[in-house]
């Protein structure tokens, strides 16, 4: 057995500090947790709220209608979500959405995955200016926050750092000027290492040896110091020498009424190196076929440059998402790269 450290358990209650200090939660808070508690953020916030004397309402499994029912039934004041949950609630018909009173909601936090501007704006229009967003990882090498009014003034941002300093670096490790994309690194934050994975720990460090670390995201900082994320570096598609970011395409296609869920990734193409592929989960009652593919292709060409339009579409009954809401994209991408010597 591991010996006890002798430290007070209060020393580790950093999430309680976030819950109370940043988001104003207290003993009167009614906190809804729609995500599984084995994930670091949900369990951390649940424990934090309880340590402040608040009440936690934990869902065994997320369901959009049940979530709305619980908000009304328990007069939920605070909550934490992933964007997929927002999309599923927004896909409900107007009668279902309007059938529940969500006016008690004071703070609705979201994180863990990118949220499109359109989806977040629709949630703001529905629930009011109560959506708070943070960008961080379990590593806690940095922490960015954007409040509702700040996001409305800077749509799409994930905030400014409260922990660490932001550095945007190109592939050579040189720092990028404002509004130029690169890999997002945090500096001056807490040190960390991956358990029994020294190679992974080293890969997360910047090439120039400053000791800055990355979670693997690509983004830029604007002239006002606000951080905007573009995509995961590992998911970037290089087609004909052009960088294509799947998240931008996914943000567009998920707004189509016949799409329940979407994943975009690169597949091998002998001419272009990679081609854009879209895996689609059709909405209930919609058939995934060539007709739908043509409709989605026309839809995206109305909103984006033609070279970003998926060359191929595949349809699935359900996309592989983890219970936390994160998309298991490699499970969709990997079969296309079997028997290839490279995956880029």
N, C-alpha and C positions, 0 to 999 in steps of 0.2 A: 504494500500500500504506500501511496505517496504521502509523506508527512505534511501536515498542515503548515501553512506559511506563517501563521500568526498575525497576518494582516487583517484589518477590519474589512468586513464585506462591503462597507460603504465606500472603500477606496475604489472599487470596481464599478460603481454605479454611474458610469459616464453617460449612459443612455438616459438615465433619469435627469441628468443635467441638461441634455438636449431637449427632452420632452418638456421639462419645466421651464428652462431658461430661454430656449428658442421658440417653442411652440405654445407656451403658456398653459400647459396641462397641469392639473392640480387634483386635489381630492374630490372635486366635483365632476371631473372628466368621465364621460362615457365613451370608451374607446372600442372601435370595431376593428378586429383583425381578420380580414378575409383570406389571408395567406397562411400556409402551413407553418407551424411553430418550430420546425427543425431548421428553418432558414434564419440566418443571423439577425436580420432587421426585425422581422415579426416577433421573435422571442425576446429580443432586446428591448423593443418598445413596450411589449406587454409587461415585462418585468419592471421596466422603468415607470410605467403608469401605475402599476400596483404599489411600487415603493413610494409613490407620491400620495397614495390613498385613493386613487381612482378605480373605476370599474372597467374590466375587460370583457367584451363579448367576442368570443372566438368562434369562427365558422369552421366546421369540420372540412368542408369543401366549398369552394366558391361557386355560387350560382347568382346570376344577375338579379333575378326577381327576389330571391331570399335576402340578398344584401340590402335591397331597397326596403324590404319588409322590416328587417332588423333595425335599419336606421329610424324608421317611423316608430316601431314598437318600443324601442329602448331610448328614443330621443338622443341618438348618437351625436356627440359633439366633436369627436376627433377620430381619425382613421388613417390607415396607410394602405396604398394600392400599388398595383403595377398597371401600365397603360393598357395591356390586354383586357383587363377588367373594365376599364373605361369604354373600350370599343364594344365589348359585349353588352354593356348597359345601354350604350347609345344605339345599338342595333335593335333594341326592343321597340315595339310599335309605340306610338305616342300615347295610346290609352294605358298601356302598362306603365310607361315611364311617369305619366301624369297621375297615376293612381296612388302614389305614395308621397308623403310629406317629408322632404329632406331639409327643411328650413332650420333644423336644429344644428346642422353641420357647421362647425366653426373653423376647423382645420382639417383638410384632406391632403395628406402627404403622399407624394408618389416618387418612386425611384426604381432602381434595378434594371430598367430597360428604357430605350428612347421613347419619347411621346411626341407625336407629330403636332405641329402648330394647330392644325385644323381640329384634331381630336381634343386637345387641351382647351382650345377656345370654345368648342361646343360644350365641354363640361363646365367651363366658367359661365357660359350663358345659362346653363341649366341650374347649377348649384350656387352660382354667385362667385365673387372673388375670394375663394377659400382654398385654392389649390397651391400648396407649397411643394417645391421640388428640391431634392438634394442629389448631388453626384459624389459618390464615394464607393469604396470597396470594403470588403471584409478586412483587407490589409490596413485600412485607415491611414494610408500614407498621405492623404489629403481629404478635404471635405469642402465642397462648394454648396452654396445655398442661394435660392432665389425665392423671394416672397411674392405673393400674388400681384401686388401693384407693380413690383419691379419687372415681373415677366410681361405684364400687359404693356409696359413701356418698352420692353426689349423682347418681343416674341421669339421663342425658340431657344433662348439662353438657358443654361443649367446653373447659372449663378456666378458668384465670385467666391474665392477661397476664404474660408474661415480658419482652416487648418492647412498649412503648407503654402507654397508659392507656385504659380502656374508657369511652366515653360513649354513652348511649342518648338519642337525640333524637327529638322528634315532628316533624311536617312543617313546623312553624314554626322549628325549630332550637332549641326549648327542651328542656332536659335533663329526662329522665323519672326519677321516683323508683324505688326497687327494686320489682321484680316487675311493672313496667309496660313493655309492648312499644314498640319504636320502632326506628329505623334505627341500626345499630351503627357507631360511629365510633371510630377510634383517634387518640389524641393523644399528644404527646411521643415519637413514633416517628420513624424516619428519613424524610426528605422523598423524594419521587419524582415523576416525571412520565411520562405516556404519550408514546411516540415519535411526533412529528409529529401529535399530537392534543391541542392545548391546550384545546379545548372539553371533552373527556373528563376532562382533568386538573382543570379547574375544577368540573365536575359532581360530582366525588368529594369536594369540600371542603364543610365544614359551612356552612349558611346564615348563621350569625352571624359568620363570619370569624375563628374561633379558629385556623384552620389544621389542624383535625382532618380526617381523611379516612376514607372508607368503601369497602368492597368491594361494597356493595349488599345486605347481608343485614339481615334484621329479627330482633330478639331482645330479651332482657331480662336483667338481672342480679339475682340473688336477694339476700336479706338477708346471705348469707355471702360475696358478691362473686363468685359463680360465674356464668359467662356461659352462657345457653341460647339457641340459635338457633331461630327459628320458620320462616323460609323466605327465599327471595330476594324482595326488594321487587318486582322486575319480574314475578314469577309470582303475586303476590297477586290473588285474585279478589274483585271487589266485586259482590255479588249482592243486589239490593234494599236497598242501603245497608249491607250487612253484610260485613265483611272475612272472607274464607275463605282459609286457608293450605293450598295443595295438599299440602305435605309431610306434614301430619298424616293426610290421606286416603291418600296413597301408603304411608305407614308401616303403615296398617291393612290395605290390600288386598294388599300384597306377602306378608302372612302366610298368605293363602288358598292351600291346596295346589294349586289349579288355575291359579294365576297365576305365570308365570315372570318377568314384568317389568311395570311399571306407570308411567304418566305421567298426571297430572291437571292440567288447565288450564282457563281460562275461554274460553267462546265467546259470540258475540253472542246476546242474548235481548231481544226488543222490550219485554217487560214488566219484567224484572228487571235489565236492563242487561247482565249476564253470567249465564251458566248454567255449572254445573260439568260438565265433560266428562272421561271417563276413557278413555285409550288403553291397551288390554290386550294383552300378549303371553301367550297361553295356554301352560300347561305342555305338554310333549311329550305327544302323543296326545289332547289335549283340543281339542274343537271350539269355536271362538268363535261363539256364536249367541245367540238371544234367551233360551234356557234358561240359559246361563251368565250372561248379563247379569242375569237375575232372581235367580239364586243369589248373585251378588256384591252386588247391591243389598240383598238381605235380610241378608247377612253384615255389611255396613257399618252398617246400621240397628241391628244388635244392639250395636254398639260405639261409635257416634257419634251426635250430634244429626242429626235427619232432614234439616235444611237443608244439611248438608254432603254428603249422598248425591249422587253424580253423577246428573244428569238423563239423560245419554246415555252409551252405551258404544260404542266402536269397537274392532275387533280387528285386530291386525297379526301377521304371521309373525315379525317382529323389530322392536323399537323402535330408533330411531336413536341409538345411543350412540357417543361418540367412543372410540377405542382406550384412552384414559385411564380409561374407565368413566363419564365424565360424560354425562348425558342431553342430547341436542340437542333440547330441548323446543320451541323455536321452529319447528322443521321440522314438528312435529305441529300446533302452534297456528296458524301463519300462514295456511294454506289456509282456515281458518274465517273469517278476517277480511278476505279479499280483497273489494275494492270497497266497503270501509267507510272512512269518513273518519277514524275514530278506532279505536285498538286497545285502548281501555280502556272 
